[in-house]
Amino acid sequence: MESSLRAVILVSAVTVLLSVSLVYGIRYEFTPKTTSQTSSTQTAFGVNEQLGLKLTLTLEKTEYSLGEPINITLTITNVSNQTTTIGLSAYNDFDFQVYNGTHSVIYQYSDRWIGVAVPQIVIDETLEAGESLSENLVWNQTYPIPTGGSEGVPVSAGTYYIVGLIGSVLSRTNSTIETTPIQITT
């Protein structure tokens, strides 16, 4: 019974991903997991073919000790054969979400700017064909306190999913790119 439920959930998830990719022109690339997940780098991708941009999410591993900081690298690459210009702001360009086992968002990196007055300056950045920009971010295995606060509450041991996002970089086209999720355990 449990395996048939998993199959239904998997088919439903793939159907949703394919539907989203058709609506938004996003192509997902799936990479197979390696057999030694505790010591090997894991990557996930999201591509917007119309813009010629690829977002890569990279984690050092998929098994972490509870409370261990999780280093996340997000890279945007010009995968077209021509030069492209993207708008970068000082805030909220590279982002990620963490989902729990029930697929609810428990953390979003950009939420740290909620309620903070930040200048909305956008700087054009030119990417030649094949050129990339990266940013390193950290999730400290916490989720926000509902009443506010900067520290957050530590998560429980379990399975989580991390998805890379980029949107404000693409504000001139009103597009976003989202990677496929990487499953981690704590």
Buried (B, 14 or more C-beta within 10 A) or exposed (E): EEEEEEEEEEEEEEEEBEEEBEEBEBEBEEEEEEEEBEEEEBBBBBBBEEBBBBBBBBBBBBEBEEEEEBEBBBBBBBBBEEEBEBBBBEBBBBBBBBBBEEEEEBBBBBEBEEEEEEEEEBEEBEBEEEEEBEEEBEBEBBBBEEEEEEEBEEBEEEEBBBBBBBBBBBBEEEBBBBBBBBBBEB
